[in-house]
Amino acid sequence: MKRSIAPLALLSLVLCACSPAAPATPSPTSSVTPSSTSAPTPSPTPTPAPAPSPTPTIATNANCNEIAFYLDPALGTGYICENLPVNNSPQDLSPAMTRITLTGYSQTGSYLSPRINVMSIAAYEALDNILISGELWVLQGLLSASTPPPAYGTNGSGWVPPILPIGGGMPSFFAQYGLVPFVDGSGIRFLTLLTFEAQPINNNDMFYTYQGLTSDGQYWVSAFLPIHNTALVANGSTLPAGYATWNDFWTGTGYDAHITGTVATLNTQPPGTFDPLIEDLDDLVSSITFVP
């Protein structure tokens, strides 16, 4: 019988007695506005110093409801824009949301459809204020931290960053953690997979996720994008190297050693071993712009 995974992600559901106040709401823009600067006061030399270059705008080529973004044709050939209703299922609780599902995605062979979700935090609070307050508190702390959290598995840590919407299992690890700002906010990205049982980290189930907040504190932006790495087995039914039997993998320290060892491998893999490239997925989420 397969070994069940303890709900590692529950550590990220920190129950905060008071929800942090949302910052003032700025007016949304569809792009970064170039700054307007005048030439500085000339120096004593005959040639005045040049004015700084304007801030570049981020081009977008796709729109879905309240957001725009840039979809690299090499990453996906199109997208489906949907308005999803509220989901009151305790296993998959989520408010009404905008969902963008990428079509013609560059990576196939995953159970997960590549998608971006935009959810109202106020609507989430109306469904489960304790859940969203805890997750919001944790994510805000990560966004303001000057150093990244300890790598998964170090010092016995089984903590995983927050993931919304919930559902589909518990995150069993995180790797390749990083901060990635977008036009109207900021967020974190990392690699993980969701599961209800002990299984190998594999290419069928692993994905890149982005969890971010708009600067006005009104929206939670999340992305779930399949990603492969050459160091991983194809799927959860493939016994990883170094184990003679599944019983060796599931019992004793077999599973824990696999997770911590594979996380260490993923954190040190060359960029070119990932498909799609993590940099390309970062570029996608960083182009997200809220439009009037």
C-alpha positions in Angstrom: 0.0 0.0 0.0 1.4 3.5 -0.9 2.4 5.8 1.9 0.2 8.8 2.4 1.8 12.2 2.4 1.2 14.4 5.5 -0.4 17.7 4.5 2.8 19.6 4.2 1.2 22.6 2.8 -1.0 23.1 5.8 2.0 24.8 7.5 1.6 27.6 5.0 -2.1 28.1 6.0 -1.1 30.4 8.9 -4.1 31.5 10.9 -3.8 35.2 11.4 -6.1 36.9 13.9 -6.2 40.1 12.0 -6.1 40.3 8.2 -3.6 42.9 6.9 -5.1 46.0 5.6 -5.2 46.4 1.8 -3.2 49.3 0.4 -4.9 52.2 -1.5 -6.2 51.3 -4.9 -4.2 52.8 -7.8 -5.7 53.4 -11.2 -4.9 50.4 -13.3 -2.9 50.9 -16.5 -2.5 48.7 -19.5 1.2 49.2 -19.8 4.2 50.8 -18.1 4.1 54.5 -18.9 7.4 55.9 -20.1 8.8 58.4 -17.6 9.1 62.0 -18.6 12.4 63.6 -17.5 14.1 66.8 -18.5 17.8 67.1 -19.1 19.8 67.6 -15.9 21.5 70.8 -15.2 24.6 71.1 -17.4 27.9 70.3 -15.8 30.8 72.8 -15.9 32.0 71.0 -19.0 30.8 72.3 -22.4 28.7 69.1 -23.1 25.6 68.6 -20.8 24.9 65.2 -19.4 22.2 63.3 -21.4 18.8 62.8 -20.0 18.0 59.2 -18.8 16.3 56.9 -21.2 12.5 56.5 -20.7 11.3 53.4 -18.9 10.5 50.8 -21.6 6.9 49.7 -22.0 5.9 46.0 -21.8 4.2 45.0 -25.0 1.0 42.8 -24.7 -0.6 40.8 -27.5 -3.5 39.2 -25.6 -6.5 40.4 -23.5 -8.9 38.5 -21.3 -11.4 40.5 -19.2 -9.5 42.8 -16.9 -6.0 41.7 -17.8 -3.6 41.8 -20.7 -0.4 39.9 -21.2 2.3 38.9 -23.7 2.1 35.4 -25.0 5.3 34.3 -26.8 4.3 32.3 -29.9 7.0 29.8 -29.0 5.3 29.2 -25.7 1.7 29.0 -26.8 -0.3 29.6 -30.0 -3.5 30.9 -28.4 -5.6 31.0 -25.3 -9.2 30.5 -24.0 -10.7 33.2 -21.8 -13.3 32.0 -19.3 -15.4 33.4 -16.4 -15.6 30.6 -13.9 -18.3 30.6 -11.3 -17.7 30.2 -7.5 -16.8 26.7 -6.4 -18.1 25.9 -2.9 -16.5 22.4 -2.8 -14.4 22.1 0.4 -11.8 20.2 -1.6 -11.6 22.9 -4.3 -12.9 26.1 -2.8 -12.5 29.1 -5.0 -14.4 32.3 -5.8 -15.6 33.3 -9.3 -12.5 34.1 -11.4 -11.0 34.9 -14.7 -9.2 31.9 -16.1 -6.9 32.0 -19.1 -6.0 28.5 -20.5 -3.1 28.5 -23.0 -3.6 26.4 -26.2 -0.8 25.0 -28.3 1.4 25.0 -25.2 5.0 24.1 -26.0 5.1 21.2 -23.4 2.8 18.2 -23.8 2.5 15.1 -21.7 1.2 16.6 -18.5 -2.1 16.0 -16.8 -2.4 19.7 -16.0 -3.7 22.3 -18.4 -1.5 25.5 -18.6 -3.5 28.3 -17.1 -3.5 31.7 -15.3 -6.2 32.6 -12.7 -7.2 36.0 -11.5 -9.3 36.0 -8.3 -10.7 38.8 -6.1 -9.3 38.6 -2.6 -12.6 40.2 -1.2 -14.6 37.4 -2.9 -12.2 34.8 -1.5 -12.6 36.3 2.0 -16.4 36.0 1.7 -16.0 32.3 1.1 -13.4 31.5 3.8 -11.9 34.5 5.6 -9.6 32.3 7.8 -8.1 30.5 4.8 -7.4 33.6 2.7 -6.2 35.7 5.6 -3.6 33.1 6.5 -2.4 32.6 2.9 -2.4 36.3 2.3 -0.3 36.9 5.4 2.2 34.3 4.3 2.5 35.6 0.8 2.9 39.2 1.8 5.7 38.1 4.2 7.5 36.3 1.3 7.1 39.3 -1.0 8.7 41.7 1.6 11.4 39.3 2.7 15.0 40.3 1.9 16.1 36.7 1.7 14.4 33.6 0.2 13.0 30.9 2.5 15.1 27.9 3.4 15.3 25.3 0.6 12.8 22.5 1.0 14.1 19.6 3.1 16.9 21.6 4.8 17.0 21.3 8.6 14.0 19.0 8.3 11.8 21.7 6.8 8.7 20.4 5.0 7.1 23.9 4.5 5.8 24.8 1.1 4.7 28.4 -0.1 1.0 29.0 -0.5 -0.9 27.9 -3.6 -4.3 29.1 -4.5 -6.8 28.0 -5.6 -6.7 24.9 -3.5 -7.5 21.4 -4.8 -5.8 18.6 -6.6 -3.7 17.4 -3.7 -1.0 18.7 -1.5 2.3 20.2 -2.7 5.0 17.7 -1.9 8.0 20.0 -2.4 9.2 23.3 -3.9 12.3 24.1 -6.0 13.7 27.0 -8.1 12.0 29.6 -5.8 12.2 33.2 -6.9 10.6 36.6 -6.7 9.1 37.8 -10.0 7.3 41.2 -10.2 4.7 41.9 -12.8 3.4 45.2 -14.2 0.8 45.8 -11.5 2.2 43.8 -8.6 4.6 41.1 -7.5 4.7 37.4 -6.8 6.7 34.3 -6.2 7.4 31.4 -8.5 8.5 27.8 -7.8 8.3 24.3 -9.1 6.1 21.7 -7.4 3.6 18.9 -7.8 0.3 18.1 -6.1 -0.4 14.6 -4.8 -2.3 12.7 -2.2 0.3 9.9 -1.9 4.0 9.3 -1.9 5.1 9.3 -5.5 8.3 10.3 -7.4 8.9 13.8 -8.6 8.1 13.3 -12.3 7.6 15.2 -15.6 3.9 14.3 -15.9 2.9 16.0 -12.7 5.5 18.7 -12.0 4.6 22.3 -12.9 5.8 25.9 -12.5 3.4 27.9 -10.3 3.2 31.7 -9.8 1.4 33.2 -6.8 1.2 37.0 -6.8 -0.7 40.0 -5.5 -1.6 43.2 -7.3 -0.2 46.4 -5.8 -3.6 47.5 -4.7 -4.1 44.3 -2.7 -7.4 43.5 -4.5 -6.4 40.5 -6.7 -4.6 37.2 -6.3 -2.9 36.1 -9.5 -1.8 32.5 -9.9 -0.4 30.4 -12.8 0.0 26.7 -13.2 2.3 25.8 -16.1 3.6 22.3 -16.8 7.4 22.0 -17.0 9.8 19.1 -17.6 13.4 18.5 -16.6 15.8 16.0 -18.1 16.7 14.7 -14.6 13.2 13.4 -13.8 11.4 10.2 -14.5 8.5 10.3 -17.0 5.6 9.8 -14.6 4.6 8.7 -11.1 4.5 5.1 -12.1 8.2 5.0 -12.9 10.5 3.8 -10.1 13.4 6.3 -9.7 17.0 5.1 -10.0 18.5 3.9 -6.8 15.5 1.9 -5.6 15.2 -1.9 -6.1 11.5 -2.0 -5.4 8.6 0.2 -4.6 8.6 -1.0 -1.1 12.1 0.5 -0.7 10.8 3.8 -2.0 7.7 3.9 0.2 9.2 2.7 3.5 11.8 3.9 5.9 13.6 7.0 4.6 13.3 6.1 0.9 10.6 8.6 0.0 12.1 11.5 2.1 15.6 10.9 0.6 14.1 10.9 -2.9 12.3 14.3 -2.4 15.2 16.1 -0.7 17.7 14.7 -3.2 15.6 15.6 -6.3 14.9 19.1 -4.9 18.7 19.6 -4.6 19.1 18.4 -8.2 16.4 20.7 -9.5 17.8 23.7 -7.7 21.2 23.2 -9.4 20.1 22.0 -12.9 21.3 24.2 -15.8 18.6 26.5 -17.3 18.6 24.6 -20.6 17.5 21.3 -19.0 14.0 22.8 -18.3 11.3 22.7 -21.0 9.9 25.3 -21.3 12.7 27.5 -19.9 11.9 29.0 -16.5 13.0 32.4 -17.9 10.3 32.2 -20.6 7.6 31.4 -18.0 8.9 34.3 -15.9 8.5 36.6 -18.9 4.9 35.5 -19.4 3.8 36.2 -15.8 5.8 39.4 -15.6 3.9 40.8 -18.6 0.5 40.6 -16.8 -1.1 44.0 -16.8 -4.5 45.1 -15.4 -6.4 47.2 -17.9 -9.5 49.5 -17.4 
